[in-house]
Amino acid sequence: MATDLFDLFIWIGLAFLAVFWWNSMGIKQQAYAIAKRHCLELDLQLLDQSVMLKRVGFKRNRAGGLSLLRVFEFEFASTGDERYHGEVQLLGRALVDVSVDLHRI
């Protein structure tokens, strides 16, 4: 009986991790789309066609509840010679901020 209950908790934990990973992949794709759109608007070139998770933490949303704040980093070029960094911040699935380093035009 105890082993069956332990196995149940293990399966529930694995299912939770799988759902969390699946949700995180969707949020990463959303951050990539935001970075790509922002670069197009500023006439910049998004490099490496990816965003990287830089930081995760908790922050209160507008409703007062806790949500995951994810900060993604990406690299871009303005002239093709130098790499610059940018950030996309998402609170849950809501966009908080997109910023880019100072760069040459």
Long-range contacts (C-beta under 8 A, 24 or more apart in sequence): 27-70, 27-90, 27-93, 28-53, 28-72, 30-90, 30-93, 31-70, 31-72, 31-88, 31-90, 32-72, 32-74, 34-88, 34-95, 34-98, 35-72, 35-74, 35-86, 35-88, 35-98, 38-86, 38-88, 38-98, 38-100, 39-76, 39-86, 42-100, 43-78, 44-76, 44-77, 44-78, 44-100, 44-103, 45-76, 45-77, 45-78, 45-80, 46-74, 46-75, 46-76, 47-74, 47-75, 47-76, 47-77, 47-83, 48-74, 48-75, 50-74, 51-88, 54-87, 59-91, 61-91, 61-92, 61-94, 67-91, 67-92, 68-92, 69-96, 76-100, 76-103, 78-103, 78-104, 78-105, 79-104, 79-105
